[in-house]
């Protein structure tokens, strides 16, 4: 019923919290996106499709991932360059603590060295450490530059593809979207994909490689310390997955509201 729809901001907030607690926020967003309202919610899942809803949603995610990888395919050389630069910088960051270990164990606590030899070795280790830090920062700056350039190119290709798609839509569909909706699609929705490469591809891969390198170094130095560190990782990963699963519907709802606001501002 239309009279049951929340009108004030407080009522809308309470409805949002209730939908979130009942884990139906994604379903509400799907209904809003499809424009079918409560009619979709009233239909049982068996009448709509024999496939479970979570499998359908997972299939859509895989389809979106394949589309994104297809858009990245013309820029695969730039993606490889960004990944190599990020991996090289991660390697430089991993060896920085080894300098402190060398200075403490082989220089400061080495009783076989006299004061002059100790000072000379300390200066050499410090100069090398400074060079590694400068090289790491320069690599990070180059990686950020290449990544920003890649994001701009991917964003431009996405906007061209979306604009070409809009040109071939039927007029009733364009009338429903209106000018503000079209502007929101071409600006805000495309801008949200700029950091997807870093968050979904580069950062997870680099973090996994960095974790493997760190575990290798810890097992080489002290296997008891390595096992202690490994005991913390499963709990952290579980907390990350749980919080990500709970935050994801909220993020989608925020993006949907931002899309509506951008559309109204464009109008």
MODELLER restraints for C-alpha pairs under 7 A, 6 or more apart:
rsr = mdl.restraints
at = mdl.atoms
rsr.add(forms.Gaussian(group=physical.xy_distance, feature=features.Distance(at['CA:6:A'], at['CA:12:A']), mean=5.34, stdev=0.5))
rsr.add(forms.Gaussian(group=physical.xy_distance, feature=features.Distance(at['CA:19:A'], at['CA:25:A']), mean=5.20, stdev=0.5))
rsr.add(forms.Gaussian(group=physical.xy_distance, feature=features.Distance(at['CA:25:A'], at['CA:249:A']), mean=6.27, stdev=0.5))
rsr.add(forms.Gaussian(group=physical.xy_distance, feature=features.Distance(at['CA:26:A'], at['CA:249:A']), mean=5.97, stdev=0.5))
rsr.add(forms.Gaussian(group=physical.xy_distance, feature=features.Distance(at['CA:29:A'], at['CA:253:A']), mean=6.88, stdev=0.5))
rsr.add(forms.Gaussian(group=physical.xy_distance, feature=features.Distance(at['CA:31:A'], at['CA:37:A']), mean=5.45, stdev=0.5))
rsr.add(forms.Gaussian(group=physical.xy_distance, feature=features.Distance(at['CA:31:A'], at['CA:40:A']), mean=6.85, stdev=0.5))
rsr.add(forms.Gaussian(group=physical.xy_distance, feature=features.Distance(at['CA:78:A'], at['CA:150:A']), mean=6.62, stdev=0.5))
rsr.add(forms.Gaussian(group=physical.xy_distance, feature=features.Distance(at['CA:82:A'], at['CA:143:A']), mean=5.76, stdev=0.5))
rsr.add(forms.Gaussian(group=physical.xy_distance, feature=features.Distance(at['CA:82:A'], at['CA:146:A']), mean=6.34, stdev=0.5))
rsr.add(forms.Gaussian(group=physical.xy_distance, feature=features.Distance(at['CA:82:A'], at['CA:147:A']), mean=6.17, stdev=0.5))
rsr.add(forms.Gaussian(group=physical.xy_distance, feature=features.Distance(at['CA:83:A'], at['CA:202:A']), mean=6.17, stdev=0.5))
rsr.add(forms.Gaussian(group=physical.xy_distance, feature=features.Distance(at['CA:85:A'], at['CA:139:A']), mean=6.52, stdev=0.5))
rsr.add(forms.Gaussian(group=physical.xy_distance, feature=features.Distance(at['CA:85:A'], at['CA:143:A']), mean=5.68, stdev=0.5))
rsr.add(forms.Gaussian(group=physical.xy_distance, feature=features.Distance(at['CA:86:A'], at['CA:143:A']), mean=6.47, stdev=0.5))
rsr.add(forms.Gaussian(group=physical.xy_distance, feature=features.Distance(at['CA:87:A'], at['CA:206:A']), mean=6.15, stdev=0.5))
rsr.add(forms.Gaussian(group=physical.xy_distance, feature=features.Distance(at['CA:89:A'], at['CA:136:A']), mean=5.47, stdev=0.5))
rsr.add(forms.Gaussian(group=physical.xy_distance, feature=features.Distance(at['CA:89:A'], at['CA:139:A']), mean=6.15, stdev=0.5))
rsr.add(forms.Gaussian(group=physical.xy_distance, feature=features.Distance(at['CA:89:A'], at['CA:140:A']), mean=6.47, stdev=0.5))
rsr.add(forms.Gaussian(group=physical.xy_distance, feature=features.Distance(at['CA:90:A'], at['CA:210:A']), mean=6.64, stdev=0.5))
rsr.add(forms.Gaussian(group=physical.xy_distance, feature=features.Distance(at['CA:92:A'], at['CA:132:A']), mean=6.85, stdev=0.5))
rsr.add(forms.Gaussian(group=physical.xy_distance, feature=features.Distance(at['CA:92:A'], at['CA:136:A']), mean=6.07, stdev=0.5))
rsr.add(forms.Gaussian(group=physical.xy_distance, feature=features.Distance(at['CA:99:A'], at['CA:129:A']), mean=6.60, stdev=0.5))
rsr.add(forms.Gaussian(group=physical.xy_distance, feature=features.Distance(at['CA:103:A'], at['CA:122:A']), mean=6.68, stdev=0.5))
rsr.add(forms.Gaussian(group=physical.xy_distance, feature=features.Distance(at['CA:107:A'], at['CA:118:A']), mean=5.81, stdev=0.5))
rsr.add(forms.Gaussian(group=physical.xy_distance, feature=features.Distance(at['CA:107:A'], at['CA:121:A']), mean=6.85, stdev=0.5))
rsr.add(forms.Gaussian(group=physical.xy_distance, feature=features.Distance(at['CA:107:A'], at['CA:122:A']), mean=6.52, stdev=0.5))
rsr.add(forms.Gaussian(group=physical.xy_distance, feature=features.Distance(at['CA:151:A'], at['CA:194:A']), mean=5.22, stdev=0.5))
rsr.add(forms.Gaussian(group=physical.xy_distance, feature=features.Distance(at['CA:155:A'], at['CA:190:A']), mean=6.39, stdev=0.5))
rsr.add(forms.Gaussian(group=physical.xy_distance, feature=features.Distance(at['CA:155:A'], at['CA:194:A']), mean=6.45, stdev=0.5))
rsr.add(forms.Gaussian(group=physical.xy_distance, feature=features.Distance(at['CA:159:A'], at['CA:186:A']), mean=6.06, stdev=0.5))
rsr.add(forms.Gaussian(group=physical.xy_distance, feature=features.Distance(at['CA:159:A'], at['CA:190:A']), mean=6.92, stdev=0.5))
rsr.add(forms.Gaussian(group=physical.xy_distance, feature=features.Distance(at['CA:179:A'], at['CA:266:A']), mean=6.66, stdev=0.5))
rsr.add(forms.Gaussian(group=physical.xy_distance, feature=features.Distance(at['CA:179:A'], at['CA:267:A']), mean=6.03, stdev=0.5))
rsr.add(forms.Gaussian(group=physical.xy_distance, feature=features.Distance(at['CA:180:A'], at['CA:262:A']), mean=6.66, stdev=0.5))
rsr.add(forms.Gaussian(group=physical.xy_distance, feature=features.Distance(at['CA:180:A'], at['CA:263:A']), mean=3.61, stdev=0.5))
rsr.add(forms.Gaussian(group=physical.xy_distance, feature=features.Distance(at['CA:180:A'], at['CA:264:A']), mean=5.74, stdev=0.5))
rsr.add(forms.Gaussian(group=physical.xy_distance, feature=features.Distance(at['CA:180:A'], at['CA:265:A']), mean=6.75, stdev=0.5))
rsr.add(forms.Gaussian(group=physical.xy_distance, feature=features.Distance(at['CA:180:A'], at['CA:266:A']), mean=4.14, stdev=0.5))
rsr.add(forms.Gaussian(group=physical.xy_distance, feature=features.Distance(at['CA:180:A'], at['CA:267:A']), mean=4.71, stdev=0.5))
rsr.add(forms.Gaussian(group=physical.xy_distance, feature=features.Distance(at['CA:181:A'], at['CA:263:A']), mean=4.49, stdev=0.5))
rsr.add(forms.Gaussian(group=physical.xy_distance, feature=features.Distance(at['CA:183:A'], at['CA:263:A']), mean=6.75, stdev=0.5))
rsr.add(forms.Gaussian(group=physical.xy_distance, feature=features.Distance(at['CA:183:A'], at['CA:266:A']), mean=6.61, stdev=0.5))
rsr.add(forms.Gaussian(group=physical.xy_distance, feature=features.Distance(at['CA:184:A'], at['CA:259:A']), mean=5.90, stdev=0.5))
rsr.add(forms.Gaussian(group=physical.xy_distance, feature=features.Distance(at['CA:184:A'], at['CA:262:A']), mean=5.57, stdev=0.5))
rsr.add(forms.Gaussian(group=physical.xy_distance, feature=features.Distance(at['CA:184:A'], at['CA:263:A']), mean=5.51, stdev=0.5))
rsr.add(forms.Gaussian(group=physical.xy_distance, feature=features.Distance(at['CA:215:A'], at['CA:226:A']), mean=6.31, stdev=0.5))
rsr.add(forms.Gaussian(group=physical.xy_distance, feature=features.Distance(at['CA:218:A'], at['CA:225:A']), mean=6.71, stdev=0.5))
rsr.add(forms.Gaussian(group=physical.xy_distance, feature=features.Distance(at['CA:218:A'], at['CA:226:A']), mean=5.06, stdev=0.5))
rsr.add(forms.Gaussian(group=physical.xy_distance, feature=features.Distance(at['CA:219:A'], at['CA:226:A']), mean=5.45, stdev=0.5))
